Amino acid sequence: MALENIYKRDGDAGLIESVSALAEIGITHYIRCSAQGLSNLVDMFGGIEVNLKEYVDDVSVGDVYIGQGRSTIKGYEALTLLKSTNFSGGNTTVSDNQRQVCIGLLKATLYKPNVIILCILSRQTHIDSQN
């Protein structure tokens, strides 16, 4: 079952249990954010770097075009990238793109850790942490 469906059915607890079992690690803390929160976070970093195997041009999720290859994308572009599904590589490309956003966020966090601290201190309404 897809993680999105598990979350819809079982909420945070079910999602944590499933990811923990899938990754074979215990999860004691997590952070979640809304789409707007993710967009804000990407923008707080000044964008994130991605390296795409295919260009993004999915009119069903927006009018954003992102070229193939390496680029720095803004928050609204990250949301379009995450929602886009019309790729010749199908679900493999969708998964690769999701991974690119995660890697981009992780790298941005390493290079600019103060952004996360500012985000927490400003009590962003779209970002929530649980323990």
C-alpha positions in Angstrom: 0.0 0.0 0.0 1.3 3.5 -0.8 2.5 5.6 2.1 -0.1 8.3 1.2 -2.9 5.8 1.6 -1.5 4.5 4.9 -1.4 8.1 6.2 -5.0 8.7 5.1 -6.1 5.5 6.8 -3.9 5.4 9.9 -2.6 8.9 10.4 0.8 9.8 11.8 1.1 6.7 13.9 0.5 4.3 10.9 2.8 6.2 8.7 5.6 6.2 11.3 5.1 2.5 11.9 5.2 1.7 8.1 8.3 3.8 7.4 10.0 2.4 10.4 9.3 -1.2 9.2 10.3 -0.4 5.7 13.6 1.3 6.7 14.2 -1.2 9.4 15.0 1.5 11.9 13.2 3.0 14.9 11.7 6.4 14.4 11.5 8.6 17.6 11.1 12.0 16.0 9.8 13.4 12.8 9.0 16.7 11.1 6.1 17.2 8.8 5.0 20.2 6.7 2.2 21.2 4.4 2.8 22.0 0.8 3.0 25.7 1.6 5.5 24.9 4.4 7.7 22.9 2.0 7.6 25.8 -0.5 8.4 28.3 2.3 11.3 26.1 3.5 12.8 25.8 0.0 12.5 29.6 -0.4 14.1 30.2 3.0 17.2 28.2 1.7 17.2 30.4 -1.4 16.2 27.4 -3.5 17.5 23.9 -3.7 19.6 22.2 -6.3 18.2 19.3 -8.3 19.5 17.2 -11.3 16.6 16.0 -13.4 16.7 13.2 -15.9 13.6 14.7 -17.7 12.2 18.2 -18.1 9.1 19.0 -16.1 6.1 20.5 -18.0 2.9 19.0 -16.5 0.0 21.4 -17.1 -2.3 19.3 -14.9 -0.3 20.6 -11.8 0.8 24.0 -12.9 2.3 26.2 -15.6 5.9 25.7 -14.4 8.6 24.4 -16.7 11.9 23.0 -15.3 14.6 22.0 -17.7 16.4 18.7 -17.7 19.7 18.6 -15.9 21.1 20.5 -13.0 19.2 23.6 -11.7 18.3 25.5 -8.6 14.6 25.6 -8.1 12.3 27.7 -5.9 9.6 26.6 -3.6 6.7 26.7 -6.0 8.8 24.8 -8.6 9.6 22.1 -6.0 5.9 21.6 -5.4 5.3 21.3 -9.2 8.1 18.9 -9.4 6.7 16.7 -6.6 3.2 16.7 -8.1 4.2 16.1 -11.7 3.6 12.6 -13.1 3.7 12.8 -16.9 7.2 11.5 -17.6 8.3 9.0 -20.2 10.1 7.2 -17.4 6.8 6.8 -15.5 6.9 6.1 -11.7 10.7 5.6 -11.8 11.1 9.3 -12.8 8.5 10.4 -10.3 10.5 8.6 -7.5 13.8 10.0 -8.8 12.4 13.5 -8.7 11.1 13.1 -5.1 14.5 11.8 -4.2 16.1 14.9 -5.8 14.0 17.2 -3.7 14.9 15.3 -0.5 18.6 15.4 -1.4 18.4 19.1 -2.3 16.8 19.8 1.1 19.3 17.7 3.0 22.2 19.5 1.2 20.7 22.9 1.9 20.3 22.0 5.6 24.0 21.0 5.8 25.1 24.2 4.1 22.7 26.5 5.9 21.7 24.9 9.2 20.7 28.3 10.6 17.6 28.3 8.3 16.1 25.3 10.2 16.8 27.0 13.5 15.1 30.2 12.3 12.2 28.2 11.0 11.7 26.6 14.4 12.1 29.8 16.3 9.7 31.7 14.0 7.1 28.9 14.7 6.2 28.4 11.1 2.5 27.4 11.0 3.0 25.0 8.1 5.8 23.0 9.9 5.2 20.7 12.8 7.6 18.5 14.8 6.6 15.5 16.9 8.4 13.3 19.3 
